[in-house]
Amino acid sequence: MLTIDKKITKIEKGTLVTPSGFQATGLHTGVKRKRNDLGIIMCDTPANVAAVYTTNVIQAAPLQVTKDSIAKEGKLQAVIVNSGNANACTGKQGERDAYEMRRVTAEQFLLPENYVAVASTGIIGLDMPMDKIIPSIKQLKPDATEASAAQFNESILTTDVYTKSTCYQTTINGKTVSMAGSAKGSGMINPNMATMFSFVTTDAVIESDMLQLALKEVTDKTFNCITIDGDTSTNDMVLTLASEQAGNETLTPEHDEWHLFVELLRKTCEDLAKLIARDGEGATTLIEVEVNGAYNESQANQVAKSVVGSSLVKTAVFGADANWGRIIAAVGYSNAVINVDTIDIAIGPVQLLKDSQPLAFSEDEVSEILKNETVKIAIDLKVGDGTGKAWGCDLTYDYVRINASYRS
């Protein structure tokens, strides 16, 4: 265990099933050539739920089914997920297939259909291979073991290199509250929810509307602050499920420890967001941009996302080129309030610009910094007290190779 601060502890071996009441598993159906491609998260009882979806106006059938399920009571007890086929832009047949996945899952686990969410990711425009999916749903046997959680983590991947998960615990009203997350995403990632899944489980006692309030606040500071390639996909979402088995007093903004719960959720989501950014298709470097002195927090995030989303900044990092001109250019077209005479820029510990004036620095030193697995860029605008961060990755030759051959 790693203590993050006095009240929140990171559980290094924690998984989606660490919070009380949850089970999971995954298996290989043959939709993909290898690796698991079908998974499920289960809760012992109907869990309160919050969700955030892609902003793409073209949304895949599974999103519509999930929205329909949640709209009934604001509760879920199972999430069935497949990878390898997005079931997007597949017309009426795609809708029927998504509802059939929901129906079969509900029947298999003796649940009302509206307690089942459906999520799919993969190639757009192909009919779902239901001859592989439906029999495999009936073979799923979720449990609360670390191994089964790992099977689920693998089942949601597409072009990801590695699985992404995290887990934290805190104490609220003297009760241990756990929270864990699993995510996928490595390409078509752009701020405002894109091609990613994130599933968060917690045993905190909290109603769905309050969980939605917390998730919206946290999403704006985490998942909406990552970008890989500027594309926004059709399928993807964050789902947060609360089993309410921790025994704490019901959490609302008036609760003395509401801020602690929100911070627990923020840390969980930030971990997952950074793991997604780090695993960008072909990426070798995680880029973190921190902006201070912006007009307000919203504009700080706006500038940070502009810089981390710049293809020229990304390629400069990949090439270990200390070209700060690309950074200040991205600041300039961010549409934020700036004073062109007061901008500071640093890469790692090396300051390159002071009050918009170039400083002498060692090209070799900065080049070595840019070869690290994580590169931090700091910008101070000096026009206000707004602060913000965004995360992304370098743009490599492999990004082109992976996406040029995605369907083959």
N, C-alpha and C positions, 0 to 999 in steps of 0.2 A: 504493500500500500504506500502511496505517495501523498503526503499532506500538501494540498495546494495552498490553503490558508488555514486559519484556526478552526474553520467550521466545515470545510468541504475537503473530502479525501478522494483521490483517484484510486480505483480498484484495478490494479494492473491486469488481473486475470478475470475481471468481471465481463459478463456477456449480456445479451438481450434477456436472458432468463434469470439473471441475478435478482432483479426486482421480483417480489413475491407475486405468485399467481400466473407467471408466464411460462410457456413452452414453445419450442421451435424445432424445425428440422428442414432438411433439403435433400434432393436426390436428382439423378440424371435420367431424363426422359428420352433423350435422343434428338431433341430439338436442336441442340448444339452438338458439335462433334465430340466434345469432351467437356468436362467440368459439370457440376450440378446446374440444372436450369429450371428447377421448380422448388419452391420453398413455401413454408407456412409459419406464421406466428399465431399462437393460440393463447387465450386468457381463460382461466378457470371460470370466471364469471363475466358478464357483460361489462366491458371497460368503457369509461368515459373517454371521449376522443376529440382531438383537434386536428385540423388539416389545412395545409397550404398547397396550392397547385400551380403548375406552369402558367405563365401569362400568355402563352401562345393561344391565339383565338381558335386554332385548329387543335382540338383535344381528342385524344384517342378514346375508344369505347370503354376501356377499363376505368378511366377517370369518371366518365358519366355514371357507370355502375356504382363506383365508390361514393360519389356524391349522392346518388339515390339512396344508398344504404344508410349513410350518415344522417340524411335529412329526416329519416323516420323518427329516430329517438335520440340521436347524438351519441350512440353507443356502438361498439364493435366487439366481437369476440374472436374473430379470425381474420387474418389477412393472407390471401393466397397470391403468390407472386411467381411470375415466370420471366425468364430471360431468353434471348435469342429471337423473339418475335414480338414486335411492339403492338400488334393488333391495332394499328393506327391507319386511318384512311382506307378502311376496309368495308365501308358502307354498312348496310343493314345486316349482312352476314357477320361482320365484326361485332355488332351490338348483340346479336343472338349468341355468339360464341362467348362473349364476356359474361352475359347473364347466365349462360349454361355453366361456366366455371363457378360462378357464385352458387348456383343451384346445387351442383354436385358436391361442392365443399360443404354447404349447409346440410345436405342429406347425409354425407359421410360422417359428420361430427355432431349430428342431431341438434342443429342450430336453426333459428329463424333465418331466412335468407337475408333480411336486412341487418343481421349481425355480421355479415361477411363483406369485406372489401376485396377488390381485385386490382392488381397492379401488373403491368406488362412492360417489358423493355426489350429493344432489339431492332431488327430491320423493319422499316415502315413499308406498308403497302402489300404485304403478303398475308393471305388467309392464315389464321391460326391452325396449326396441325393438331386438331382436336383428337385425332386417333391416338396421339401420343400423350396429350395433356390429361384427358379424362381418366384413362386407366391409371395414370400415375398419381392423380389426386387420391385415388382410393388406396394407394400404397403408402401414403404419408403416415408416419407414426411419431408425432411430436413428443418431446419430453423436455425435462429441465436440466439436461446435462450440458457441460461445456462443449462436448463433441458435437451434439446436435445443433447447438447455436452456431458452431463453426460451419456445419453443413449448410445451414441457412445463409450465412454470410457469403458463401461461395455461390449459392444458387441465384443470386441477384446480379451477378457481374456480367458485363458485356466485354468491352475492350479494356477493362480495368486490369492492371498488373497484379494488384493485391487486394485482399479484403480490407474493409474499413470498419472498425468498431471502437467503442470507448465505454467507460462506466465510471460513475461517481456515487458517493454516498454522503449524506449529511444527517444532522439530527434536528428534527422539528417537533416541538412539544415533547421533548424527551424520547421521541420515537425515531428509529433509524429509517431514513427514506433513501431508497436506491433509485438510480436512473441510469439507463444504458441506451446505446444507439448503434445501429448498423446502417451503412450507406453504400451506394454505388454511384459511380459517375467518373468519367475521364475525358469525354469529348462532348461537343454541343453544350457547353456550359457557359451561361451568360447571366449576369445579375438579373434578379426578379424571377427566380425559379426556372430551371432549365432541365437538361437531361440528367436527372439525378433522382435517386430514391433515398429517402432517409426515414428510418423507422425507429422511433424512440419509445421505450417502455419505462414506466415508473409505477411504484406502488403507493405514491402519495395520494392522499384523500383530497380530491379537487373536482369540482363540477366541470362539465364540458365547456360552458361559456367562459369560465375563468381560465381554463387550460388554453382555449383559443386566444384569449387576450394575451396571455404570457407568450404563446408561440408566435403570434404576430409581431410582438415587440422584439423577440429574440431573432426571428428570421431576418428582420431588417438589418440586424447587426452581424449576421453570420452568413447564412446561405445566400443572401442577396448581396454579399460583398465578395463573391468569388467570380472569376471569369477565366475561361481558358481560350476560347476561340471566337466569341461573339455570336454564336448560334444559340437559339432557344428552341428546345424540342417540344414534342406534342404530348408527352406521356406523364410527366413526372411530378412528384409530390413529396411532401413531408407529412407523415402521420405520427401523431403522438397518442399513446394509449395509457390510461391511468387505471390500474386495477383496484385502487383504493384500499389496499390491504395493510398499509403501514401503521394505521391506527392513530395518525395525527388528527388534530382538529381541522375541519374543512378549510382549505386555503382560499382566501379572497384578498384583494388589495388592502383590506382593513386588518388582516392578520398581522401580528407583530413580526412574523418571519416570512412574509410574502416575498420580500426582496431576496431572501436566501433561496427560496424555491426558484425564482426567476434566474438567479445567478447559477444555480445548479443546471437549469435548462440551457442557459447561455454557454456554459463551459462544455456541456455535452455537444451542442450544435456547432460550436466553434471548432472543437476537435474534428468533427466529421467534415466540416467545410474545408478545413486546412488539409485533411487527408485527401479529399476530392481534388483540391487544387494541386496538391503535390503529385497526384497520379494522373495528371493530364496526359493525353495520348502522346507518347514519345518523350515525355518531359524528363528532364534531368535535375531541375532546380525548382524549389518553391520560392516564389517571390512574395514578400510581404511589404506593402506600402503603408506607411503611417503618416498621416497628415495632421499637423497642429496649426493653430492660429487661423483657422478658416472662419468665415463669417458665422457659420453655425455648424452643428453636427451633420446635418443633411448634406451641406456643401463639402464638408471634409470627406465624407464617404464618396461623394460625387467625384472629387478630384482624385482620390485614391483609386477608384475604379477606372477612371480615365487613364491613369498611368499604368496600372497593372494590366489593363486591357489593350494597350498599344502594341500592335504587332512589331513595331520598330524597337520598343523597349524590350519586348520578349526576345527578339533576335539578338539584340545587343547583349543581353544576359547570357544567352546561349553561346555567343561568340566571345564572352568575357571581354567585351569592349566597353571601356569607361566613357561612353558617349552620353554625357549628361544633357546634351542638347535635345535628345529624344525625350527625356523626362520633362524638361521645362516646356517643350512643345505640347506634350499631352496635358500639362497643367493649363496651358493657354487655351486649348480648345475644349476644356471641360465645361465651359459656360458657367463656372462659378465666379463669384466676386473675387478679384485679385488686385493687388497693387503691383504693377510690373517692376517696381523699384525695391521691393522688400522680401524677395523670395530666397529662402535658404534651401539647399539640397545637399544631402549626404548619402553615400553608399556605405553601409556598415559604419565603422567609426570615422571614416574619412569624409570631411566636409569638402564639397566641390564648388559650392556657390554660397556667397554671403551677401545678403541684400542685393541679389541679382548680379553680383560681380564675381567673375571667375577667380578661384584661388589656385595657387600652385599646389600640385599633388603628384604623387608617384603613379604613373600609369601602370607600372608593374605591380604595385601594391594593390591597387583597385582591381586589376585583372585577376589577381589571386583570390580576392574576396568574392568576385563574381563566379568563381569555380566551385564555391561551397554548395552544399546541398540546399541550404537556405540563404537567400540574399535579402537583406533588409534595406529598403530605401526610405529615408526620412525627409519630409518636406515641411517647412514652416512658412506659412503665407503671411503671418503677422497682420491680419486684418480683423481678427476677432478671437473668440475663445473656443471655437468648434474643433473637435478632434474626431478622427475616424481612421479605420483600417480597411484594407482590402487585400485579398490573396489571389494569386494566379500562378502561372508557371511559364517557363521559357518555351519558345517555339522552335522545334527541332526538325531535322530532316525526317525523322521517324513519324512525326505527325502527318506529313504528306503521304508517306508510304502506307501507314495504317488506314487512313481515310480513302486513299486511292483504291485500296483493295478490300474495303469493308464487306462487300457482298460476295466476294470470291473466297 
